[in-house]
Amino acid sequence: MDFIHNFSKTFDFAEPQPSHFMDWIRMADDDNIVLNNNYEEDCKDLCEYSCLFMSMLLCRESLEGEMYIVRGKFDCYGHYWMVYELDGKEYYLDLTLLQFYKGAPKLAITLAKDDLHFYNKIEMKLPIMDYVQKNMAFSCHADPTIIYDDNFVF
């Protein structure tokens, strides 16, 4: 897999931080989620949460392209990831790819055309605002933008 590493030169929004994602998960105080301060282990089974985090973070942004949450398969595993369509290209953004692909960055970004073998069988594709509204995200979950506030203390 070829990963894109020049985020700020490629995208028109702030880079979602994996550490902020984990802080947001800790804020949820969900007894079903156990974190061990090891990102590779902790991100397992959190793919939908990671997409919810990114959707809530970006749904109020004025994006040049279109952002979607996708449910499908990564190889043979059920998975969620983000798709950003910009300038005729489709990018996959994934905060939990490390659970399947050893050596992946914590925020894995790839061009869709390069990953058709791994990401496949798309079952659902929703614009992020539709996903946020459908899940009543801001009513049920902490606003992730507060984690980016310099005064935030967890």
C-alpha positions as CSV (number, residue, x, y, z in Angstrom):
1,M,0.0,0.0,0.0
2,D,1.2,3.5,-0.8
3,F,0.4,6.0,1.9
4,I,0.1,9.8,1.3
5,H,2.3,11.6,3.9
6,N,2.0,15.3,2.7
7,F,-1.4,15.9,4.3
8,S,-1.4,19.7,4.4
9,K,-0.4,19.9,0.7
10,T,-3.2,17.5,-0.3
11,F,-6.2,18.5,1.8
12,D,-8.1,21.6,2.6
13,F,-8.8,20.8,6.3
14,A,-6.9,20.2,9.5
15,E,-5.4,16.8,9.9
16,P,-7.4,14.6,12.3
17,Q,-5.0,13.6,15.1
18,P,-5.0,9.9,16.3
19,S,-4.1,11.0,19.8
20,H,-7.2,13.3,19.9
21,F,-9.3,10.4,18.6
22,M,-8.2,8.3,21.6
23,D,-8.8,11.3,24.0
24,W,-12.3,11.5,22.5
25,I,-12.9,7.8,23.1
26,R,-11.8,8.2,26.7
27,M,-14.3,10.9,27.1
28,A,-17.1,8.5,26.1
29,D,-16.5,6.6,29.3
30,D,-17.9,3.4,27.7
31,D,-17.4,0.3,29.8
32,N,-17.3,-1.8,26.6
33,I,-14.2,0.0,25.3
34,V,-10.9,-0.9,27.0
35,L,-7.9,1.2,26.2
36,N,-4.3,0.1,27.0
37,N,-2.3,3.1,25.7
38,N,-1.2,1.0,22.7
39,Y,-2.7,2.5,19.5
40,E,-2.3,-0.7,17.5
41,E,-4.3,-2.7,20.1
42,D,-6.6,0.1,21.1
43,C,-7.9,0.9,17.6
44,K,-9.3,-2.6,17.1
45,D,-13.1,-2.6,16.7
46,L,-13.2,1.3,16.8
47,C,-13.5,1.9,13.0
48,E,-17.1,3.2,13.2
49,Y,-16.2,5.4,16.2
50,S,-13.2,6.8,14.3
51,C,-15.5,7.7,11.3
52,L,-18.0,9.3,13.7
53,F,-15.1,11.3,15.3
54,M,-13.9,12.5,11.9
55,S,-17.4,13.2,10.7
56,M,-18.2,15.3,13.8
57,L,-14.9,17.1,13.5
58,L,-15.3,18.0,9.8
59,C,-19.1,18.3,9.2
60,R,-19.0,22.1,10.0
61,E,-15.9,22.7,7.8
62,S,-16.3,24.4,4.4
63,L,-14.6,21.5,2.5
64,E,-13.7,22.0,-1.2
65,G,-14.6,18.3,-1.9
66,E,-17.1,15.8,-0.7
67,M,-16.6,13.7,2.5
68,Y,-18.3,10.4,3.0
69,I,-18.4,7.6,5.6
70,V,-18.2,4.2,4.0
71,R,-19.1,0.7,5.4
72,G,-17.7,-2.2,3.5
73,K,-14.8,-4.7,3.6
74,F,-11.1,-4.3,4.1
75,D,-9.9,-7.6,2.6
76,C,-12.4,-9.9,4.2
77,Y,-13.2,-7.9,7.4
78,G,-16.1,-5.7,8.0
79,H,-14.8,-2.1,8.2
80,Y,-15.7,1.6,8.2
81,W,-13.5,4.3,6.6
82,M,-13.8,7.8,5.2
83,V,-13.7,8.8,1.6
84,Y,-12.8,12.3,0.4
85,E,-13.5,13.2,-3.2
86,L,-11.5,16.2,-4.3
87,D,-10.4,17.4,-7.8
88,G,-11.5,14.2,-9.5
89,K,-9.6,11.9,-7.1
90,E,-10.9,9.8,-4.3
91,Y,-8.9,9.4,-1.1
92,Y,-9.4,6.9,1.7
93,L,-8.8,8.2,5.3
94,D,-8.6,5.5,8.0
95,L,-7.7,6.0,11.7
96,T,-7.9,2.2,12.4
97,L,-6.2,0.6,9.4
98,L,-3.3,-0.4,11.8
99,Q,-5.5,-3.2,13.1
100,F,-5.4,-5.0,9.7
101,Y,-2.3,-3.7,8.0
102,K,0.9,-3.8,10.1
103,G,3.1,-0.8,9.5
104,A,0.3,1.5,8.5
105,P,0.4,5.0,9.8
106,K,-2.1,5.8,12.6
107,L,-3.9,8.1,10.1
108,A,-3.7,6.1,6.9
109,I,-4.4,8.0,3.7
110,T,-4.4,6.3,0.3
111,L,-5.7,7.0,-3.2
112,A,-8.7,4.9,-3.8
113,K,-7.5,3.6,-7.2
114,D,-4.4,2.1,-5.5
115,D,-6.5,0.2,-2.8
116,L,-9.2,-1.6,-4.7
117,H,-7.7,-4.9,-3.7
118,F,-7.9,-4.1,0.1
119,Y,-10.9,-1.8,0.4
120,N,-13.8,-3.5,-1.3
121,K,-17.5,-4.4,-1.3
122,I,-18.9,-1.0,-0.3
123,E,-22.2,-1.6,1.4
124,M,-23.0,2.0,2.4
125,K,-21.7,5.4,1.5
126,L,-23.2,8.5,3.3
127,P,-22.3,12.1,3.3
128,I,-20.8,13.0,6.7
129,M,-23.6,15.4,7.6
130,D,-26.2,12.8,6.9
131,Y,-24.3,10.3,9.1
132,V,-24.0,12.8,11.9
133,Q,-27.7,13.6,11.8
134,K,-28.7,10.0,11.5
135,N,-26.7,9.1,14.6
136,M,-27.7,12.2,16.6
137,A,-24.0,12.5,17.1
138,F,-23.9,15.8,18.9
139,S,-26.7,14.8,21.3
140,C,-25.1,11.4,22.2
141,H,-21.3,12.1,22.0
142,A,-18.9,14.8,23.1
143,D,-18.0,17.4,20.5
144,P,-14.5,16.4,19.3
145,T,-13.6,20.0,18.5
146,I,-13.2,20.7,22.2
147,I,-10.1,18.4,22.3
148,Y,-8.4,20.8,19.8
149,D,-9.0,23.7,22.3
150,D,-5.7,24.7,23.9
151,N,-7.5,24.9,27.3
152,F,-8.8,21.3,27.1
153,V,-7.5,19.0,29.9
154,F,-8.5,15.4,30.0
